[in-house]
Amino acid sequence: MKEHRDTLGIDAEPEHFDETIAATMKMLQEKTIDTELQTDSITNDTAYFSLAITNKAGHKFPSGYPSRRATVEFVVLTETNDTLFQSGVMDDTYEVYGNNYPFEPHHNYISSQEQVQIYETVNADLEDGFTTVLEYASYSFKDNRIPPSGFKTTHEVYDTTLILGAALEDSDFNKFNGFEGSGKDVVHYHIPIAGYEGNVKVEATVYYQSLPPRWLAPMLEEDTPEINFFKNMYEEADQSPVVMSEDVLEDVYVNGLTK
């Protein structure tokens, strides 16, 4: 919007956009989530790590318009900077490798590079098909957005804020010691290490996207003056996701050569 003020007939000055952008980034990166990455245990063939994501907002995260999503990139590097394991890495269009169609299920445990944790709402139409059109949405396949602290499924208005999909069966999703209301999710990573001995570096990054490629694709397949007008502006824009949180574990020793 800032770059196309004249085309869109917007009166706000560039500095007004800059102020709003800076405030939004501050909220996303400092006031929305806390994360904690830790080593749980290491055996001869597997290294176990966990990433706890705590929602600091007073509503589900991500919130608002259902195109918004958060993804977790988890990478384990060897001493020579080779990739031992990766999950949630994006391609050059900022879509996530391993993201199943029509949606990726919620995960409590991730042990394959084909699995990725994506927090999102996924809507279905009356014919049980995936849709990004709000007027067509009849129900949701998935809603694993992280609830706020104190959120309980027994609340009288829970039917308007449902948790949907595999997150319902996740013992760490908004739960601590079996009790609801933690306002966090813990993702457990089981990393195969057989055949490698030495230190590893573990990196966990949480990204936020307001308009990911899969959400926009159905609209851009259409050919109308209005859509083409938007498409030209969109393709000129910086579409890279926002880094919300980065956690690193340095020099974690593993020995996958021992039998």
Backbone hydrogen bonds, N-H to C=O, Kabsch-Sander energy under -0.5 kcal/mol:
donor,donor_aa,acceptor,acceptor_aa,energy
5,R,2,K,-1.0
8,L,4,H,-2.3
9,G,5,R,-0.8
9,G,6,D,-0.6
10,I,5,R,-2.6
16,H,13,E,-1.2
17,F,13,E,-1.4
18,D,14,P,-2.3
19,E,15,E,-2.0
20,T,16,H,-1.8
21,I,17,F,-3.0
22,A,18,D,-2.5
23,A,19,E,-2.1
24,T,20,T,-2.3
25,M,21,I,-2.5
26,K,22,A,-2.1
27,M,23,A,-2.0
28,L,24,T,-2.5
29,Q,25,M,-2.6
30,E,26,K,-1.8
31,K,26,K,-0.6
31,K,27,M,-1.5
34,D,54,T,-1.9
36,E,52,A,-1.9
38,Q,50,S,-2.3
40,D,38,Q,-0.5
40,D,48,Y,-3.0
41,S,48,Y,-1.3
43,T,46,T,-3.1
47,A,191,I,-2.5
48,Y,41,S,-3.2
49,F,47,A,-0.5
49,F,189,Y,-2.7
50,S,38,Q,-2.3
51,L,187,V,-2.5
52,A,36,E,-2.7
53,I,185,D,-3.1
54,T,34,D,-3.2
54,T,52,A,-0.5
55,N,183,G,-3.1
56,K,32,T,-3.3
56,K,54,T,-0.6
57,A,32,T,-0.7
61,F,146,I,-2.1
68,R,65,Y,-1.9
69,R,209,Q,-2.4
70,A,119,Y,-2.0
71,T,207,Y,-1.9
72,V,117,Q,-2.0
73,E,71,T,-0.5
73,E,205,T,-3.1
74,F,72,V,-0.5
74,F,87,S,-3.2
75,V,203,E,-2.7
76,V,85,F,-2.9
77,L,201,K,-2.9
78,T,82,D,-2.8
81,N,78,T,-1.8
84,L,76,V,-2.9
84,L,82,D,-0.7
85,F,76,V,-1.5
87,S,74,F,-2.0
88,G,97,Y,-0.5
91,D,95,E,-2.8
94,Y,91,D,-1.7
97,Y,89,V,-2.8
99,N,96,V,-1.6
100,N,98,G,-0.9
110,I,188,H,-3.0
115,Q,112,S,-1.7
118,I,116,V,-0.6
119,Y,70,A,-3.1
120,E,118,I,-0.6
121,T,66,P,-0.5
122,V,142,K,-2.5
123,N,131,T,-0.5
124,A,139,Y,-3.3
125,D,129,G,-2.6
128,D,125,D,-1.8
131,T,123,N,-1.9
134,L,132,T,-0.7
136,Y,133,V,-1.3
137,A,133,V,-0.9
137,A,134,L,-0.7
138,S,124,A,-3.6
139,Y,124,A,-1.5
141,F,122,V,-2.3
142,K,122,V,-1.2
143,D,164,L,-2.0
144,N,120,E,-1.6
146,I,61,F,-2.2
150,G,181,G,-2.2
151,F,148,P,-1.9
155,H,152,K,-1.3
158,Y,155,H,-1.9
160,T,157,V,-2.0
161,T,158,Y,-2.1
164,L,143,D,-1.6
164,L,162,L,-0.5
168,L,165,G,-1.8
169,E,166,A,-1.4
170,D,167,A,-1.1
171,S,169,E,-0.6
173,F,170,D,-1.1
174,N,172,D,-0.9
174,N,184,K,-3.3
175,K,172,D,-0.6
176,F,179,F,-2.3
179,F,176,F,-1.7
181,G,174,N,-1.7
182,S,174,N,-0.8
185,D,53,I,-2.1
187,V,51,L,-2.7
188,H,108,N,-2.8
189,Y,49,F,-3.1
189,Y,187,V,-0.5
190,H,110,I,-2.6
190,H,188,H,-0.5
191,I,47,A,-3.1
191,I,189,Y,-0.7
193,I,45,D,-2.4
194,A,45,D,-0.9
195,G,256,G,-2.1
196,Y,193,I,-2.2
198,G,254,V,-2.8
200,V,252,V,-2.0
201,K,77,L,-2.4
202,V,249,L,-2.5
203,E,75,V,-3.0
204,A,247,D,-2.7
205,T,73,E,-2.7
206,V,245,S,-2.3
207,Y,71,T,-2.8
207,Y,205,T,-0.6
208,Y,242,V,-2.4
209,Q,69,R,-2.7
215,W,212,P,-0.7
216,L,212,P,-1.4
217,A,213,P,-2.2
219,M,216,L,-0.7
220,L,216,L,-1.9
221,E,217,A,-1.1
222,E,219,M,-1.7
224,T,222,E,-0.5
228,N,224,T,-2.8
229,F,225,P,-2.0
230,F,226,E,-2.1
231,K,227,I,-3.1
232,N,228,N,-2.1
233,M,229,F,-1.2
234,Y,230,F,-2.8
235,E,231,K,-2.6
236,E,232,N,-0.8
237,A,233,M,-0.7
237,A,234,Y,-1.1
239,Q,237,A,-0.8
242,V,208,Y,-2.6
244,M,206,V,-2.9
244,M,242,V,-0.7
245,S,206,V,-1.2
247,D,204,A,-2.7
249,L,202,V,-2.5
250,E,248,V,-0.5
252,V,200,V,-2.7
253,Y,251,D,-0.7
254,V,198,G,-2.7
256,G,196,Y,-3.4
258,T,255,N,-0.5
